């Protein structure tokens, strides 16, 4: 009997026995997902903008269905109305007449599937990126490449920032949020590191000026999605709500956020 057991164990080790595990996940009714990021890149007109609408999908779905045939518009306090028209059946809605104004308040209105969704937000400014420092001896091993992206925070006002780092390394973008609670009026930096970066790689760095509410939204979202947070199959402590509401049926709330930002962008080549 012992010999038979030993042979069975050896067979499994040699031929890499695997059990297929079917995971049954609860599926909820699809919700509208609103990706309404109005970005005004410095030194551009900022008139070309887009909004993406999709529907939430089960965890193992490889794609998410677009939300088609919605009516979308953004209005400002000067009675300007900017209509967004869907491009084909992509769920991407486009406008090329938008007028960005710093500290202007804008209202987003979406009519979709019989429901009315709204959100209000202010377009926030951002300082220019001053310079970038590269350290080739970072991380625990002393071999990782680190970047510090310096900018000067305006004095005597509260400011909030959202950094996005996109590199040639095939990983998802790195996102970070900062505030100036302890650095008001000083030169400060956003931080980025990626162990697989090499000389010659390019990193697209974007700094967005954002509102306090968006800062708090992203801070909680990033905390829940971090390595220290729960795993992909664990229940999140709470649903992170954005600033978009369903006026017709509040219980059928959407996911996503309506944000307006001035943006500074630098494409940096690793030395």
C-alpha positions in Angstrom: 0.0 0.0 0.0 2.8 2.4 0.9 4.5 1.8 -2.5 1.2 2.6 -4.3 0.9 5.9 -2.4 4.5 6.9 -3.1 4.0 6.2 -6.8 0.8 8.3 -6.9 2.6 11.2 -5.2 5.6 10.9 -7.6 3.2 10.8 -10.6 1.5 14.0 -9.5 4.8 15.8 -8.9 6.2 14.8 -12.3 3.1 15.6 -14.3 2.0 18.7 -12.4 -1.5 17.5 -11.4 -4.0 20.4 -11.3 -7.6 20.6 -10.1 -10.0 22.9 -11.9 -11.8 25.1 -9.4 -15.0 26.8 -10.5 -15.7 30.0 -8.6 -19.3 31.1 -8.4 -19.5 34.8 -8.1 -22.6 36.8 -7.4 -23.7 38.9 -10.4 -25.5 42.2 -10.0 -27.6 44.1 -12.5 -25.4 46.2 -14.8 -24.8 49.8 -13.7 -23.8 52.8 -15.9 -20.0 53.5 -15.7 -19.2 57.2 -16.4 -15.7 58.1 -17.4 -16.0 61.9 -17.8 -12.5 63.4 -17.4 -12.3 66.8 -19.1 -8.5 67.5 -19.4 -7.1 70.8 -20.6 -3.5 70.2 -21.5 -1.4 73.3 -21.0 -0.7 75.4 -24.2 -3.6 73.8 -26.1 -7.1 75.1 -26.8 -8.8 72.3 -24.8 -11.8 72.3 -27.1 -11.6 68.6 -28.1 -13.0 66.5 -25.3 -14.6 63.0 -24.9 -16.7 61.1 -22.4 -16.9 57.3 -22.3 -20.0 55.4 -21.1 -20.0 51.7 -20.5 -21.9 49.1 -18.4 -20.5 47.2 -15.5 -19.8 43.5 -16.2 -19.1 40.3 -14.3 -15.5 39.9 -12.9 -14.3 37.3 -15.5 -15.6 39.1 -18.6 -12.8 40.2 -20.8 -14.7 43.2 -22.2 -17.2 45.7 -20.9 -20.2 46.6 -23.1 -20.5 50.2 -24.3 -23.5 52.3 -23.2 -25.0 53.4 -26.6 -27.5 56.1 -27.6 -27.1 58.4 -24.6 -27.7 62.1 -24.7 -24.9 64.0 -23.0 -24.2 67.6 -22.5 -22.1 69.8 -20.3 -23.1 73.4 -19.4 -21.3 76.2 -17.6 -22.5 79.2 -15.6 -22.5 81.4 -18.7 -25.3 79.3 -20.3 -22.9 77.7 -22.8 -24.0 74.1 -23.6 -21.6 71.6 -25.1 -23.3 68.5 -26.6 -21.3 65.2 -26.8 -22.1 63.0 -29.8 -21.4 59.2 -29.9 -18.7 58.1 -32.3 -20.3 55.0 -34.0 -21.4 52.5 -31.4 -18.3 52.8 -29.3 -19.8 54.4 -26.2 -17.3 57.2 -26.7 -19.0 60.6 -27.0 -17.1 63.5 -28.6 -17.3 67.4 -28.5 -14.9 69.8 -30.3 -16.3 73.1 -29.1 -15.7 72.9 -25.4 -14.5 76.1 -23.6 -12.2 75.4 -20.6 -12.1 78.2 -18.0 -10.1 77.8 -14.7 -12.3 77.9 -11.6 -15.5 77.7 -13.8 -18.2 75.4 -12.5 -19.7 72.9 -15.0 -22.7 70.6 -14.9 -22.8 67.2 -16.6 -26.2 65.8 -17.7 -26.7 62.3 -19.1 -29.9 60.8 -20.3 -29.5 57.1 -20.7 -32.1 54.2 -20.7 -34.8 56.4 -19.3 -32.7 57.7 -16.3 -31.3 61.2 -15.8 -27.7 61.3 -14.4 -26.1 64.6 -13.2 -22.8 65.9 -11.7 -21.3 69.2 -10.9 -17.6 70.0 -10.7 -15.1 72.9 -11.0 -12.1 73.0 -13.4 -8.9 73.2 -11.4 -5.5 74.6 -12.4 -2.2 72.9 -12.0 1.4 74.3 -11.8 4.0 73.5 -14.5 6.4 70.6 -13.9 9.8 72.3 -13.0 12.2 69.4 -13.5 12.7 65.7 -13.0 15.4 63.9 -11.0 16.4 60.3 -11.7 17.9 58.0 -9.1 19.4 54.7 -10.4 20.0 53.2 -6.9 16.5 53.1 -5.5 14.3 50.4 -3.9 15.3 47.8 -1.3 17.9 46.3 -3.7 19.5 49.6 -4.5 19.1 48.8 -8.2 15.6 50.2 -9.0 15.1 53.4 -11.0 13.2 56.2 -9.2 11.9 59.5 -10.6 11.0 62.6 -8.6 8.9 65.1 -10.6 9.2 68.5 -9.0 6.6 71.3 -9.2 6.0 74.5 -7.2 2.8 74.6 -5.2 1.0 78.0 -5.2 1.1 79.7 -1.8 -1.9 80.7 0.3 -4.4 78.3 -1.2 -5.5 74.7 -0.9 -4.4 72.5 -3.8 -4.9 68.9 -4.7 -3.0 66.9 -7.4 -3.5 63.7 -9.3 -0.4 62.1 -10.9 -0.4 59.6 -13.7 2.7 57.7 -14.8 2.6 55.6 -18.0 5.8 53.8 -19.1 7.0 51.4 -21.8 7.0 48.6 -19.2 3.8 46.5 -19.9 2.1 47.3 -16.5 -1.0 49.3 -15.7 -0.3 53.1 -15.2 0.8 54.2 -11.7 -1.6 56.7 -10.1 -1.0 58.9 -7.1 -2.8 61.7 -5.3 -1.2 64.5 -3.3 -2.3 67.6 -1.3 -0.4 70.6 0.0 -1.5 70.4 3.6 2.1 70.4 4.8 3.9 71.8 1.7 1.8 74.9 0.9 3.8 77.3 -1.3 6.9 75.0 -1.5 8.5 73.1 -4.3 7.5 69.4 -3.9 7.5 66.3 -6.0 5.5 63.4 -7.3 7.3 60.0 -7.0 7.5 57.1 -9.4 9.4 53.8 -9.5 9.2 50.6 -11.5 11.8 47.8 -11.1 11.7 46.8 -14.8 12.6 50.3 -16.1 15.7 50.5 -18.3 17.7 53.1 -20.0 15.9 54.4 -23.1 12.4 53.6 -21.8 9.9 56.5 -22.0 7.7 57.6 -19.1 4.7 59.8 -19.8 4.1 61.9 -16.7 0.9 63.9 -16.2 0.0 66.1 -13.3 -3.7 67.1 -13.0 -5.2 69.8 -10.8 -8.2 68.3 -9.0 -10.8 69.3 -6.5 -10.7 68.2 -2.8 -13.7 65.9 -3.4 -11.9 64.1 -6.3 -8.7 63.8 -4.2 -10.7 62.1 -1.4 -12.5 59.8 -3.9 -9.2 58.7 -5.5 -7.4 58.4 -2.2 -10.0 55.8 -0.9 -10.1 54.0 -4.3 -6.3 53.7 -4.4 -6.2 52.5 -0.8 -8.7 49.7 -1.6 -6.9 48.7 -4.7 -3.4 48.7 -3.2 -1.3 45.6 -2.4 -2.1 46.2 1.3 -5.8 46.1 0.5 -8.1 43.1 0.1 -7.7 40.6 -2.7 -9.8 40.5 -5.9 -12.4 38.1 -4.5 -12.9 39.8 -1.1 -15.7 42.2 -0.4 -14.5 45.8 -0.4 -15.1 47.7 2.8 -17.5 50.1 1.0 -18.6 51.0 -2.5 -16.6 54.1 -3.5 -19.2 56.6 -4.9 -18.2 59.3 -7.3 -20.0 62.6 -7.8 -22.5 61.4 -10.4 -26.0 60.7 -9.2 -29.1 59.1 -10.8 -31.8 61.7 -10.4 -34.5 59.4 -11.6 -33.7 56.4 -9.5 -31.1 57.1 -6.7 -30.8 53.4 -5.8 -29.5 52.7 -9.3 -26.4 54.9 -8.8 -23.7 54.9 -11.4 -19.9 54.3 -11.1 -17.3 56.8 -12.1 -16.6 60.5 -11.7 -17.0 63.8 -13.5 -13.6 65.6 -13.3 -12.2 68.8 -14.9 -8.5 69.5 -14.8 -5.8 71.6 -16.2 -2.9 69.1 -17.0 0.8 69.4 -17.4 2.6 66.6 -19.3 6.2 65.7 -19.8 7.5 62.6 -21.7 10.7 61.6 -19.9 13.4 59.3 -21.4 15.2 57.1 -18.8 18.9 57.9 -18.9 
